[in-house]
């Protein structure tokens, strides 16, 4: 139907949602309107990815560095997450999508933390696409957190140093239980990963479309997948 190979879909797509503010400026709008439209696009792309049969979609929605933005903009982003989660709680039409939020959520308001817990509980048994929202997430902070947890386990005699391996390390990350992303998409033409999943994307294919996130459409996702399907993923081998 979409001229893609359904037998060669990326199992896990990670996306850096970049360009909300630039999209707003280009349309003569306030930045908060860009974030609002970007939030709507999360719904569109999630729904479409689920329809295509993508198993995992991880979205970089708010980084640990984003707190440096203006108070008004930060509050707007927090409001949009709260609004998104409340809409999920208020509907039964979730199309079997499972939703999780990861990052340092301890600094968020109790109300927002409760919304996250309620949404995760409500959708935990859904078997369609798993949408993971990285919020107040930083890759280096995640790695340091994992190191501290492993060190604590060694200190308490729960783990031997010689037993530390990649699996042990991965199981101490926020993304425990998720396969590593096959495909990383960053919108808006910026060619960097910005502290997003540094451990997990070591063998991901990268794709950097120039469109800003609010205008990244279903057709653009199809084009991205077509590009992914042209790649020869060797994982360090020679095939």
C-alpha positions, 0 to 999 in steps of 0.5 A, a space after each residue: 500500500 505504501 510501497 515499502 517492504 513490510 518484512 523489513 520495517 525498523 522494529 524500533 524508531 527513535 525520533 528527536 523532535 526538533 524544529 517546533 520554534 523554527 516552524 513557528 517563526 517561519 509562520 509568524 507565530 509564537 513559539 508556544 504555537 509551534 510546541 502545540 502543533 508539535 504535540 498534535 503531530 506526536 499523535 498523528 505520527 504515533 497513530 500512523 506508526 502503529 498502523 504500519 506495524 512499528 513495534 517501538 517508537 521513542 520520542 525525545 520530547 524534553 531534555 535535561 538541557 531544556 530547563 535553560 529555556 525561558 520559564 514561559 516556554 518550559 511551563 508550556 512544554 510541561 502543560 502540553 505533556 500534562 494535557 496529552 496524558 490527561 487526554 489519554 486518561 479521558 479516552 478509551 480509543 487508544 488503538 492498543 498503544 502502550 505508553 511509557 515515560 522515562 527520564 528523571 521524572 522526580 522533579 516534575 509536579 506530583 500531579 504530572 507524576 501521577 498522570 504518568 503513573 496512571 497512563 502507564 497503568 492504563 496502557 500496560 497490557 496493550 500489545 500494539 506499538 509501545 510509545 516511549 516518551 523521553 522527558 527530562 532525559 539526558 543520555 550522560 545522566 542516564 549512564 551515570 545513574 546506571 553506573 551508580 546503581 551497579 556500584 551500589 549493587 556491587 557494594 551491597 554484595 548483590 553483584 560481582 564486578 566480574 559479572 558486569 557486562 553489556 546486558 547488566 549495564 543495559 538493564 540499569 538504563 531507563 530503556 530496560 526491556 526495550 530493544 536498541 533503536 534500529 533507526 534514529 530520525 532527527 527532524 529540522 536538518 540538525 546533524 547531531 544526536 544531542 545527548 539522546 540514547 548514546 548507549 543505545 544508538 551505537 548501531 542505529 541508522 541515522 536520518 536527518 530530514 530538513 522538515 521541522 517536526 510540526 510539518 513532518 508528515 505520514 508521507 515523510 515517515 514513509 520516505 524515511 522508512 524507504 531510506 532505511 530499507 536501502 541501508 545495509 546494516 552490517 553491525 561491524 561485519 562485512 556482509 
